[in-house]
Amino acid sequence: MAKSSTSPSQEVETLPPKKVQEKEIPQKMIYKGSDAGSLDTCLPLIDIPTIDFVLLTSPESSAQELEKLRSVLSSWGCFQAINHGIEPAFLDKVKAVGRQFFALPAEEKNKYARDIAIGFEGYANHIINGEEQAFDWIDRLYLITGPEDRKQLKFWPENPESFRKILEEYNAKMVKLNEFLLKAIGLALNLEENCFLDMYGEEATMIAVYNLYPPCPRPDLAIGLKPHADGTAFTYLLQDKEVEGLQVLKDNQWYRVPVIPEAFVINVGDQIELL
């Protein structure tokens, strides 16, 4: 779940379905970036810090965990959030409806295809910023979940049938989690508890993104998602339990991020850094 108050100007072009059985991939998907080292699948593993949200609320441990949060924000900018209060069984449902959607025939998924004339919401191959960019090896469903007047339900899948209900419930839980984190950051910096929450406001855009990275016949040439920074306030990333793939850049070195089941990898975006 990513939270952002701005939407970049981007172009969209669709490609034929990605075919795993082919030995070669389309030229438009060959990544030629200067940081092609991020294509290395043998990168070292790094244990990014964990923040226990239960410890943040306990009178016996909150001071220590808030100090840990302050240190993490200053030196890392990302962490794994554990004991965040969202039930594992519900998170499994959130993942399941995404998998079910991506497993649908192309004709059904294209009912929710992105409309370039309207914006960047909907189902599509990944967005690009210009003709010189390579496509990412990804399928994506990008939905604005708040504020209410910005939602475009025509892009919200009705198949699977439970998709909309589960996403609405997930969004409500993420609103509360985000408010909790904003308050915790204020306390960690010895500021007034609501200072960041007040600046964040009540009309910030909330976005839910489902990403599918199909198996690739040439992982040495294609990339799932280009190296990037998040322009959001926070990104709450829920990794797959079984398939590792997330990488982060720290001290000019790329690292693999370990999977902690049910944890959120929280990335501090540009907006919070500026605040």
CYANA upper distance limits for C-alpha pairs under 8 A (distance plus 0.5 A):
  1 MET  CA    174 MET  CA      8.18
  1 MET  CA    206 MET  CA      8.16
  1 MET  CA    207 ILE  CA      6.58
  1 MET  CA    208 ALA  CA      5.20
  1 MET  CA    209 VAL  CA      6.77
  1 MET  CA    235 THR  CA      6.42
  1 MET  CA    236 TYR  CA      5.37
  1 MET  CA    237 LEU  CA      6.72
  2 ALA  CA    206 MET  CA      6.89
  2 ALA  CA    207 ILE  CA      5.71
  2 ALA  CA    208 ALA  CA      6.61
  2 ALA  CA    209 VAL  CA      7.85
  2 ALA  CA    232 THR  CA      7.09
  2 ALA  CA    233 ALA  CA      8.37
  2 ALA  CA    234 PHE  CA      6.63
  2 ALA  CA    235 THR  CA      4.73
  2 ALA  CA    236 TYR  CA      6.39
  2 ALA  CA    237 LEU  CA      8.34
  3 LYS  CA    204 ALA  CA      7.92
  3 LYS  CA    205 THR  CA      6.54
  3 LYS  CA    206 MET  CA      4.98
  3 LYS  CA    207 ILE  CA      6.14
  3 LYS  CA    232 THR  CA      5.79
  3 LYS  CA    233 ALA  CA      6.21
  3 LYS  CA    234 PHE  CA      6.24
  3 LYS  CA    235 THR  CA      6.79
  4 SER  CA    204 ALA  CA      7.12
  4 SER  CA    205 THR  CA      5.72
  4 SER  CA    206 MET  CA      6.56
  4 SER  CA    207 ILE  CA      7.63
  4 SER  CA    231 GLY  CA      7.29
  4 SER  CA    232 THR  CA      4.68
  4 SER  CA    233 ALA  CA      6.37
  4 SER  CA    234 PHE  CA      8.24
  5 SER  CA    204 ALA  CA      5.79
  5 SER  CA    205 THR  CA      5.43
  5 SER  CA    206 MET  CA      8.30
  5 SER  CA    232 THR  CA      7.54
  6 THR  CA    205 THR  CA      8.16
  6 THR  CA    231 GLY  CA      8.34
  6 THR  CA    232 THR  CA      8.40
  9 SER  CA    129 ASN  CA      8.28
 10 GLN  CA    120 PHE  CA      7.94
 10 GLN  CA    127 ILE  CA      6.99
 10 GLN  CA    128 ILE  CA      6.71
 10 GLN  CA    129 ASN  CA      5.71
 10 GLN  CA    130 GLY  CA      8.39
 11 GLU  CA    116 ILE  CA      7.46
 11 GLU  CA    127 ILE  CA      6.61
 11 GLU  CA    128 ILE  CA      6.17
 11 GLU  CA    129 ASN  CA      6.41
 11 GLU  CA    130 GLY  CA      7.47
 12 VAL  CA    116 ILE  CA      6.98
 12 VAL  CA    124 ALA  CA      8.38
 12 VAL  CA    125 ASN  CA      8.19
 12 VAL  CA    126 HIS  CA      7.81
 12 VAL  CA    127 ILE  CA      5.63
 12 VAL  CA    128 ILE  CA      6.69
 13 GLU  CA    125 ASN  CA      7.77
 13 GLU  CA    127 ILE  CA      7.93
 13 GLU  CA    128 ILE  CA      8.38
 14 THR  CA    124 ALA  CA      7.19
 14 THR  CA    125 ASN  CA      6.24
 15 LEU  CA    125 ASN  CA      7.49
 18 LYS  CA    137 TRP  CA      8.35
 18 LYS  CA    214 PRO  CA      8.02
 19 LYS  CA    216 CYS  CA      8.46
 20 VAL  CA    214 PRO  CA      8.08
 20 VAL  CA    215 PRO  CA      6.58
 20 VAL  CA    216 CYS  CA      6.06
 20 VAL  CA    217 PRO  CA      5.97
 21 GLN  CA    217 PRO  CA      7.35
 22 GLU  CA    217 PRO  CA      7.18
 23 LYS  CA    217 PRO  CA      6.42
 23 LYS  CA    218 ARG  CA      7.81
 24 GLU  CA    217 PRO  CA      7.45
 24 GLU  CA    218 ARG  CA      7.34
 25 ILE  CA     29 MET  CA      7.20
 25 ILE  CA     30 ILE  CA      7.91
 25 ILE  CA    217 PRO  CA      8.03
 25 ILE  CA    218 ARG  CA      7.57
 26 PRO  CA     30 ILE  CA      7.61
 28 LYS  CA    133 GLN  CA      8.41
 28 LYS  CA    134 ALA  CA      5.70
 28 LYS  CA    135 PHE  CA      6.42
 29 MET  CA    134 ALA  CA      5.56
 29 MET  CA    135 PHE  CA      5.22
 29 MET  CA    136 ASP  CA      6.79
 29 MET  CA    137 TRP  CA      7.40
 29 MET  CA    221 LEU  CA      8.36
 29 MET  CA    222 ALA  CA      6.39
 29 MET  CA    223 ILE  CA      8.45
 30 ILE  CA    134 ALA  CA      6.55
 30 ILE  CA    135 PHE  CA      8.06
 30 ILE  CA    221 LEU  CA      5.73
 30 ILE  CA    222 ALA  CA      5.61
 30 ILE  CA    223 ILE  CA      8.37
 31 TYR  CA     36 ALA  CA      7.88
 31 TYR  CA    134 ALA  CA      6.05
 31 TYR  CA    135 PHE  CA      8.21
 31 TYR  CA    221 LEU  CA      6.41
 31 TYR  CA    222 ALA  CA      5.90
 31 TYR  CA    223 ILE  CA      6.93
 32 LYS  CA     36 ALA  CA      7.14
 32 LYS  CA    134 ALA  CA      8.01
 35 ASP  CA    227 PRO  CA      8.46
 36 ALA  CA     40 ASP  CA      8.36
 37 GLY  CA    254 TRP  CA      8.25
 38 SER  CA    227 PRO  CA      8.16
 38 SER  CA    247 GLN  CA      8.37
 38 SER  CA    254 TRP  CA      6.92
 39 LEU  CA    219 PRO  CA      7.71
 39 LEU  CA    220 ASP  CA      6.57
 39 LEU  CA    221 LEU  CA      7.94
 39 LEU  CA    222 ALA  CA      8.03
 39 LEU  CA    223 ILE  CA      6.93
 40 ASP  CA    220 ASP  CA      7.74
 43 LEU  CA    254 TRP  CA      7.31
 43 LEU  CA    255 TYR  CA      6.11
 43 LEU  CA    256 ARG  CA      6.58
 44 PRO  CA    254 TRP  CA      8.35
 44 PRO  CA    255 TYR  CA      5.88
 44 PRO  CA    256 ARG  CA      6.57
 45 LEU  CA    255 TYR  CA      6.07
 45 LEU  CA    256 ARG  CA      5.16
 45 LEU  CA    257 VAL  CA      6.62
 45 LEU  CA    258 PRO  CA      7.24
 46 ILE  CA    255 TYR  CA      6.39
 46 ILE  CA    256 ARG  CA      6.63
 46 ILE  CA    257 VAL  CA      6.43
 46 ILE  CA    258 PRO  CA      7.59
 47 ASP  CA    257 VAL  CA      7.30
 47 ASP  CA    258 PRO  CA      7.20
 48 ILE  CA     76 TRP  CA      8.44
 48 ILE  CA     78 CYS  CA      7.93
 48 ILE  CA     79 PHE  CA      6.31
 48 ILE  CA     80 GLN  CA      7.44
 48 ILE  CA    257 VAL  CA      7.70
 49 PRO  CA     72 VAL  CA      7.51
 49 PRO  CA     78 CYS  CA      8.34
 49 PRO  CA     79 PHE  CA      5.65
 49 PRO  CA     80 GLN  CA      6.75
 50 THR  CA     79 PHE  CA      5.99
 50 THR  CA     80 GLN  CA      5.01
 50 THR  CA     81 ALA  CA      6.27
 50 THR  CA     82 ILE  CA      7.36
 51 ILE  CA     65 GLU  CA      7.69
 51 ILE  CA     68 LYS  CA      8.14
 51 ILE  CA     69 LEU  CA      7.26
 51 ILE  CA     79 PHE  CA      7.25
 51 ILE  CA     80 GLN  CA      6.67
 51 ILE  CA     81 ALA  CA      5.54
 51 ILE  CA     82 ILE  CA      6.74
 52 ASP  CA     56 LEU  CA      7.11
 52 ASP  CA     65 GLU  CA      7.99
 52 ASP  CA     81 ALA  CA      6.57
 52 ASP  CA     82 ILE  CA      5.50
 52 ASP  CA     83 ASN  CA      6.26
 52 ASP  CA     84 HIS  CA      7.80
 53 PHE  CA     57 THR  CA      7.30
 53 PHE  CA     81 ALA  CA      7.36
 53 PHE  CA     82 ILE  CA      6.84
 53 PHE  CA     83 ASN  CA      6.07
 53 PHE  CA     84 HIS  CA      5.81
 54 VAL  CA     58 SER  CA      6.95
 54 VAL  CA     83 ASN  CA      6.44
 54 VAL  CA     84 HIS  CA      7.54
 55 LEU  CA     61 SER  CA      5.89
 55 LEU  CA     62 SER  CA      6.04
 55 LEU  CA     65 GLU  CA      6.74
 56 LEU  CA     61 SER  CA      7.24
 56 LEU  CA     62 SER  CA      4.87
 56 LEU  CA     63 ALA  CA      8.09
 56 LEU  CA     65 GLU  CA      6.14
 56 LEU  CA     66 LEU  CA      6.83
 56 LEU  CA    184 ALA  CA      8.08
 57 THR  CA     61 SER  CA      8.17
 57 THR  CA     62 SER  CA      6.17
 58 SER  CA     62 SER  CA      5.82
 59 PRO  CA     63 ALA  CA      8.29
 61 SER  CA     65 GLU  CA      6.73
 62 SER  CA     66 LEU  CA      6.34
 63 ALA  CA     67 GLU  CA      6.75
 64 GLN  CA     68 LYS  CA      6.80
 65 GLU  CA     69 LEU  CA      6.64
 66 LEU  CA     70 ARG  CA      6.70
 66 LEU  CA    184 ALA  CA      7.65
 66 LEU  CA    185 ILE  CA      8.35
 66 LEU  CA    187 LEU  CA      7.73
 66 LEU  CA    188 ALA  CA      5.38
 67 GLU  CA     71 SER  CA      6.78
 67 GLU  CA    188 ALA  CA      6.54
 68 LYS  CA     72 VAL  CA      6.64
 69 LEU  CA     73 LEU  CA      6.63
 69 LEU  CA    185 ILE  CA      8.01
 69 LEU  CA    188 ALA  CA      7.12
 70 ARG  CA     74 SER  CA      6.79
 70 ARG  CA    185 ILE  CA      7.77
 70 ARG  CA    188 ALA  CA      5.87
 70 ARG  CA    189 LEU  CA      6.99
 71 SER  CA     75 SER  CA      6.58
 71 SER  CA     76 TRP  CA      8.48
 72 VAL  CA     76 TRP  CA      5.70
 72 VAL  CA     77 GLY  CA      6.82
 72 VAL  CA     78 CYS  CA      7.60
 72 VAL  CA     79 PHE  CA      7.63
 73 LEU  CA     77 GLY  CA      5.21
 73 LEU  CA     78 CYS  CA      7.43
 73 LEU  CA    268 VAL  CA      8.16
 76 TRP  CA    250 LYS  CA      8.25
 77 GLY  CA    267 ASN  CA      6.68
 77 GLY  CA    268 VAL  CA      5.81
 78 CYS  CA    265 VAL  CA      7.52
 78 CYS  CA    266 ILE  CA      5.97
 78 CYS  CA    267 ASN  CA      4.87
 78 CYS  CA    268 VAL  CA      6.39
 79 PHE  CA    265 VAL  CA      6.24
 79 PHE  CA    266 ILE  CA      5.97
 79 PHE  CA    267 ASN  CA      7.31
 80 GLN  CA    260 ILE  CA      8.42
 80 GLN  CA    263 ALA  CA      6.55
 80 GLN  CA    264 PHE  CA      6.05
 80 GLN  CA    265 VAL  CA      4.97
 80 GLN  CA    266 ILE  CA      6.60
 81 ALA  CA    263 ALA  CA      5.93
 81 ALA  CA    264 PHE  CA      5.62
 81 ALA  CA    265 VAL  CA      6.81
 81 ALA  CA    266 ILE  CA      7.31
 82 ILE  CA    262 GLU  CA      8.01
 82 ILE  CA    263 ALA  CA      5.56
 82 ILE  CA    264 PHE  CA      7.51
 83 ASN  CA    263 ALA  CA      8.18
 84 HIS  CA    177 LEU  CA      7.99
 84 HIS  CA    263 ALA  CA      8.37
 86 ILE  CA     90 PHE  CA      7.70
 86 ILE  CA     91 LEU  CA      7.78
 86 ILE  CA    173 LYS  CA      7.84
 87 GLU  CA     91 LEU  CA      7.00
 88 PRO  CA     92 ASP  CA      6.72
 88 PRO  CA    262 GLU  CA      6.37
 89 ALA  CA     93 LYS  CA      7.09
 90 PHE  CA     94 VAL  CA      6.94
 91 LEU  CA     95 LYS  CA      6.85
 91 LEU  CA    262 GLU  CA      7.68
 92 ASP  CA     96 ALA  CA      6.48
 93 LYS  CA     97 VAL  CA      6.79
 93 LYS  CA    166 ILE  CA      7.90
 94 VAL  CA     98 GLY  CA      7.24
 94 VAL  CA    166 ILE  CA      6.94
 94 VAL  CA    167 LEU  CA      7.48
 94 VAL  CA    170 TYR  CA      7.87
 95 LYS  CA     99 ARG  CA      6.87
 96 ALA  CA    100 GLN  CA      6.64
 97 VAL  CA    101 PHE  CA      6.62
 97 VAL  CA    160 PRO  CA      6.92
 97 VAL  CA    162 SER  CA      7.86
 97 VAL  CA    163 PHE  CA      6.20
 98 GLY  CA    102 PHE  CA      6.85
 98 GLY  CA    163 PHE  CA      8.36
 98 GLY  CA    210 TYR  CA      6.92
 99 ARG  CA    103 ALA  CA      6.65
100 GLN  CA    104 LEU  CA      7.13
100 GLN  CA    160 PRO  CA      7.07
101 PHE  CA    109 LYS  CA      7.69
101 PHE  CA    157 PRO  CA      8.15
101 PHE  CA    159 ASN  CA      7.16
101 PHE  CA    160 PRO  CA      6.82
102 PHE  CA    109 LYS  CA      7.87
102 PHE  CA    212 LEU  CA      7.82
104 LEU  CA    108 GLU  CA      6.80
104 LEU  CA    109 LYS  CA      6.88
105 PRO  CA    109 LYS  CA      6.99
106 ALA  CA    110 ASN  CA      6.45
107 GLU  CA    111 LYS  CA      7.35
108 GLU  CA    112 TYR  CA      8.47
109 LYS  CA    113 ALA  CA      7.45
109 LYS  CA    123 TYR  CA      7.53
110 ASN  CA    123 TYR  CA      7.41
112 TYR  CA    122 GLY  CA      6.06
112 TYR  CA    123 TYR  CA      6.16
112 TYR  CA    154 LYS  CA      7.36
112 TYR  CA    155 PHE  CA      5.26
112 TYR  CA    156 TRP  CA      7.50
112 TYR  CA    157 PRO  CA      7.23
113 ALA  CA    122 GLY  CA      5.67
113 ALA  CA    123 TYR  CA      4.96
113 ALA  CA    124 ALA  CA      6.40
113 ALA  CA    155 PHE  CA      7.74
114 ARG  CA    119 GLY  CA      7.90
114 ARG  CA    120 PHE  CA      6.71
114 ARG  CA    121 GLU  CA      6.04
114 ARG  CA    122 GLY  CA      4.79
114 ARG  CA    123 TYR  CA      5.88
114 ARG  CA    124 ALA  CA      6.48
114 ARG  CA    155 PHE  CA      8.24
115 ASP  CA    119 GLY  CA      6.79
115 ASP  CA    120 PHE  CA      7.62
115 ASP  CA    121 GLU  CA      7.95
115 ASP  CA    122 GLY  CA      8.01
116 ILE  CA    120 PHE  CA      7.12
120 PHE  CA    142 TYR  CA      7.87
121 GLU  CA    141 LEU  CA      8.07
121 GLU  CA    142 TYR  CA      5.62
121 GLU  CA    143 LEU  CA      5.95
121 GLU  CA    144 ILE  CA      7.60
121 GLU  CA    155 PHE  CA      7.43
122 GLY  CA    141 LEU  CA      5.96
122 GLY  CA    142 TYR  CA      5.67
122 GLY  CA    143 LEU  CA      6.68
122 GLY  CA    155 PHE  CA      5.56
122 GLY  CA    156 TRP  CA      8.02
123 TYR  CA    139 ASP  CA      8.11
123 TYR  CA    140 ARG  CA      6.24
123 TYR  CA    141 LEU  CA      4.88
123 TYR  CA    142 TYR  CA      6.95
123 TYR  CA    155 PHE  CA      8.10
124 ALA  CA    139 ASP  CA      6.64
124 ALA  CA    140 ARG  CA      6.16
124 ALA  CA    141 LEU  CA      7.17
125 ASN  CA    135 PHE  CA      8.33
125 ASN  CA    136 ASP  CA      8.24
125 ASN  CA    138 ILE  CA      6.76
125 ASN  CA    139 ASP  CA      5.39
125 ASN  CA    140 ARG  CA      6.59
126 HIS  CA    135 PHE  CA      7.01
126 HIS  CA    136 ASP  CA      6.46
126 HIS  CA    137 TRP  CA      8.35
126 HIS  CA    138 ILE  CA      6.70
126 HIS  CA    139 ASP  CA      6.85
126 HIS  CA    140 ARG  CA      6.83
127 ILE  CA    135 PHE  CA      8.11
128 ILE  CA    133 GLN  CA      6.82
128 ILE  CA    134 ALA  CA      8.06
128 ILE  CA    135 PHE  CA      7.24
129 ASN  CA    133 GLN  CA      7.32
136 ASP  CA    222 ALA  CA      7.47
136 ASP  CA    223 ILE  CA      6.07
136 ASP  CA    224 GLY  CA      5.66
136 ASP  CA    225 LEU  CA      5.85
136 ASP  CA    226 LYS  CA      7.26
137 TRP  CA    213 TYR  CA      6.84
137 TRP  CA    214 PRO  CA      7.84
137 TRP  CA    216 CYS  CA      8.13
137 TRP  CA    222 ALA  CA      6.79
137 TRP  CA    223 ILE  CA      6.17
137 TRP  CA    224 GLY  CA      5.00
137 TRP  CA    225 LEU  CA      7.50
138 ILE  CA    211 ASN  CA      7.21
138 ILE  CA    212 LEU  CA      6.13
138 ILE  CA    213 TYR  CA      5.28
138 ILE  CA    214 PRO  CA      7.34
138 ILE  CA    224 GLY  CA      6.09
138 ILE  CA    225 LEU  CA      7.67
139 ASP  CA    211 ASN  CA      6.44
139 ASP  CA    212 LEU  CA      5.58
139 ASP  CA    213 TYR  CA      7.08
140 ARG  CA    209 VAL  CA      7.46
140 ARG  CA    210 TYR  CA      6.15
140 ARG  CA    211 ASN  CA      5.17
140 ARG  CA    212 LEU  CA      6.75
141 LEU  CA    209 VAL  CA      6.18
141 LEU  CA    210 TYR  CA      5.54
141 LEU  CA    211 ASN  CA      7.13
142 TYR  CA    207 ILE  CA      7.70
142 TYR  CA    208 ALA  CA      6.62
142 TYR  CA    209 VAL  CA      5.11
142 TYR  CA    210 TYR  CA      7.06
143 LEU  CA    151 LYS  CA      8.25
143 LEU  CA    152 GLN  CA      8.46
143 LEU  CA    155 PHE  CA      7.61
143 LEU  CA    156 TRP  CA      7.60
143 LEU  CA    207 ILE  CA      6.17
143 LEU  CA    208 ALA  CA      5.75
143 LEU  CA    209 VAL  CA      6.77
144 ILE  CA    150 ARG  CA      7.38
144 ILE  CA    151 LYS  CA      5.97
144 ILE  CA    152 GLN  CA      7.80
144 ILE  CA    205 THR  CA      7.67
144 ILE  CA    206 MET  CA      6.38
144 ILE  CA    207 ILE  CA      4.91
144 ILE  CA    208 ALA  CA      6.77
145 THR  CA    150 ARG  CA      8.17
145 THR  CA    151 LYS  CA      6.23
145 THR  CA    168 GLU  CA      8.13
145 THR  CA    171 ASN  CA      7.33
145 THR  CA    205 THR  CA      8.13
145 THR  CA    206 MET  CA      5.90
145 THR  CA    207 ILE  CA      5.94
145 THR  CA    208 ALA  CA      6.99
146 GLY  CA    150 ARG  CA      6.69
146 GLY  CA    151 LYS  CA      6.63
146 GLY  CA    203 GLU  CA      8.37
146 GLY  CA    204 ALA  CA      8.05
146 GLY  CA    205 THR  CA      6.05
146 GLY  CA    206 MET  CA      5.45
146 GLY  CA    207 ILE  CA      7.66
147 PRO  CA    151 LYS  CA      7.42
147 PRO  CA    203 GLU  CA      6.39
147 PRO  CA    204 ALA  CA      7.44
147 PRO  CA    205 THR  CA      6.56
147 PRO  CA    206 MET  CA      7.53
152 GLN  CA    156 TRP  CA      7.88
156 TRP  CA    163 PHE  CA      8.43
156 TRP  CA    164 ARG  CA      7.07
157 PRO  CA    161 GLU  CA      8.49
157 PRO  CA    163 PHE  CA      6.99
157 PRO  CA    164 ARG  CA      7.36
158 GLU  CA    162 SER  CA      7.98
158 GLU  CA    163 PHE  CA      6.95
158 GLU  CA    164 ARG  CA      7.27
159 ASN  CA    163 PHE  CA      7.28
162 SER  CA    166 ILE  CA      6.62
163 PHE  CA    167 LEU  CA      6.63
164 ARG  CA    168 GLU  CA      6.60
165 LYS  CA    169 GLU  CA      6.80
166 ILE  CA    170 TYR  CA      6.54
167 LEU  CA    171 ASN  CA      6.53
168 GLU  CA    172 ALA  CA      6.85
169 GLU  CA    173 LYS  CA      6.90
170 TYR  CA    174 MET  CA      6.71
171 ASN  CA    175 VAL  CA      6.69
172 ALA  CA    176 LYS  CA      7.20
173 LYS  CA    177 LEU  CA      6.79
174 MET  CA    178 ASN  CA      6.39
175 VAL  CA    179 GLU  CA      6.77
176 LYS  CA    180 PHE  CA      6.74
177 LEU  CA    181 LEU  CA      6.81
178 ASN  CA    182 LEU  CA      6.69
179 GLU  CA    183 LYS  CA      6.79
179 GLU  CA    197 LEU  CA      7.06
180 PHE  CA    184 ALA  CA      6.69
181 LEU  CA    185 ILE  CA      6.68
182 LEU  CA    186 GLY  CA      7.02
182 LEU  CA    194 ASN  CA      8.05
182 LEU  CA    196 PHE  CA      6.23
182 LEU  CA    197 LEU  CA      6.04
183 LYS  CA    187 LEU  CA      6.93
183 LYS  CA    193 GLU  CA      5.53
183 LYS  CA    194 ASN  CA      6.06
183 LYS  CA    195 CYS  CA      8.07
183 LYS  CA    196 PHE  CA      7.29
183 LYS  CA    197 LEU  CA      6.90
184 ALA  CA    188 ALA  CA      6.50
184 ALA  CA    193 GLU  CA      7.58
185 ILE  CA    189 LEU  CA      6.76
185 ILE  CA    193 GLU  CA      8.40
185 ILE  CA    196 PHE  CA      8.13
186 GLY  CA    190 ASN  CA      6.88
186 GLY  CA    191 LEU  CA      5.53
186 GLY  CA    192 GLU  CA      6.44
186 GLY  CA    193 GLU  CA      5.41
186 GLY  CA    194 ASN  CA      7.21
186 GLY  CA    195 CYS  CA      6.75
186 GLY  CA    196 PHE  CA      6.73
187 LEU  CA    191 LEU  CA      6.07
187 LEU  CA    192 GLU  CA      7.06
187 LEU  CA    193 GLU  CA      5.85
191 LEU  CA    195 CYS  CA      7.55
194 ASN  CA    198 ASP  CA      6.34
195 CYS  CA    199 MET  CA      6.96
196 PHE  CA    200 TYR  CA      6.51
196 PHE  CA    275 LEU  CA      8.19
197 LEU  CA    201 GLY  CA      6.85
200 TYR  CA    204 ALA  CA      7.18
213 TYR  CA    224 GLY  CA      6.73
216 CYS  CA    222 ALA  CA      8.21
218 ARG  CA    222 ALA  CA      6.96
219 PRO  CA    223 ILE  CA      7.38
229 ALA  CA    269 GLY  CA      7.72
229 ALA  CA    270 ASP  CA      8.10
230 ASP  CA    234 PHE  CA      8.41
230 ASP  CA    235 THR  CA      7.85
230 ASP  CA    267 ASN  CA      8.26
230 ASP  CA    268 VAL  CA      8.25
230 ASP  CA    269 GLY  CA      5.43
230 ASP  CA    270 ASP  CA      6.75
231 GLY  CA    269 GLY  CA      5.86
231 GLY  CA    270 ASP  CA      5.36
231 GLY  CA    271 GLN  CA      6.86
232 THR  CA    268 VAL  CA      8.22
232 THR  CA    269 GLY  CA      5.17
232 THR  CA    270 ASP  CA      6.49
232 THR  CA    271 GLN  CA      6.29
232 THR  CA    272 ILE  CA      8.22
233 ALA  CA    268 VAL  CA      6.86
233 ALA  CA    269 GLY  CA      5.23
233 ALA  CA    270 ASP  CA      6.93
233 ALA  CA    271 GLN  CA      5.32
233 ALA  CA    272 ILE  CA      5.48
234 PHE  CA    266 ILE  CA      7.12
234 PHE  CA    267 ASN  CA      6.14
234 PHE  CA    268 VAL  CA      5.36
234 PHE  CA    269 GLY  CA      5.56
234 PHE  CA    272 ILE  CA      7.86
235 THR  CA    265 VAL  CA      8.39
235 THR  CA    266 ILE  CA      6.05
235 THR  CA    267 ASN  CA      5.58
235 THR  CA    268 VAL  CA      7.20
235 THR  CA    269 GLY  CA      7.35
236 TYR  CA    264 PHE  CA      6.26
236 TYR  CA    265 VAL  CA      6.38
236 TYR  CA    266 ILE  CA      5.22
236 TYR  CA    267 ASN  CA      7.22
237 LEU  CA    264 PHE  CA      5.88
237 LEU  CA    265 VAL  CA      5.49
237 LEU  CA    266 ILE  CA      6.72
237 LEU  CA    267 ASN  CA      8.45
238 LEU  CA    262 GLU  CA      7.73
238 LEU  CA    263 ALA  CA      7.32
238 LEU  CA    264 PHE  CA      5.64
238 LEU  CA    265 VAL  CA      7.00
239 GLN  CA    244 GLU  CA      8.12
239 GLN  CA    246 LEU  CA      8.36
239 GLN  CA    259 VAL  CA      7.13
239 GLN  CA    261 PRO  CA      8.18
239 GLN  CA    263 ALA  CA      8.43
239 GLN  CA    264 PHE  CA      7.95
239 GLN  CA    265 VAL  CA      8.16
240 ASP  CA    244 GLU  CA      7.43
240 ASP  CA    259 VAL  CA      8.02
240 ASP  CA    261 PRO  CA      8.36
241 LYS  CA    259 VAL  CA      6.96
241 LYS  CA    260 ILE  CA      7.95
241 LYS  CA    261 PRO  CA      6.01
241 LYS  CA    262 GLU  CA      8.41
242 GLU  CA    259 VAL  CA      8.38
244 GLU  CA    257 VAL  CA      8.15
244 GLU  CA    258 PRO  CA      7.52
244 GLU  CA    259 VAL  CA      6.97
245 GLY  CA    256 ARG  CA      7.51
245 GLY  CA    257 VAL  CA      7.98
246 LEU  CA    256 ARG  CA      6.54
246 LEU  CA    257 VAL  CA      6.07
247 GLN  CA    254 TRP  CA      7.01
247 GLN  CA    255 TYR  CA      5.89
247 GLN  CA    256 ARG  CA      4.99
247 GLN  CA    257 VAL  CA      6.08
248 VAL  CA    254 TRP  CA      6.15
248 VAL  CA    255 TYR  CA      5.95
248 VAL  CA    256 ARG  CA      7.10
248 VAL  CA    257 VAL  CA      7.48
249 LEU  CA    253 GLN  CA      5.97
249 LEU  CA    254 TRP  CA      4.96
249 LEU  CA    255 TYR  CA      6.84
250 LYS  CA    254 TRP  CA      6.94
250 LYS  CA    255 TYR  CA      8.00
268 VAL  CA    272 ILE  CA      6.98
268 VAL  CA    273 GLU  CA      7.49
269 GLY  CA    273 GLU  CA      6.94
270 ASP  CA    274 LEU  CA      6.66
271 GLN  CA    275 LEU  CA      6.74
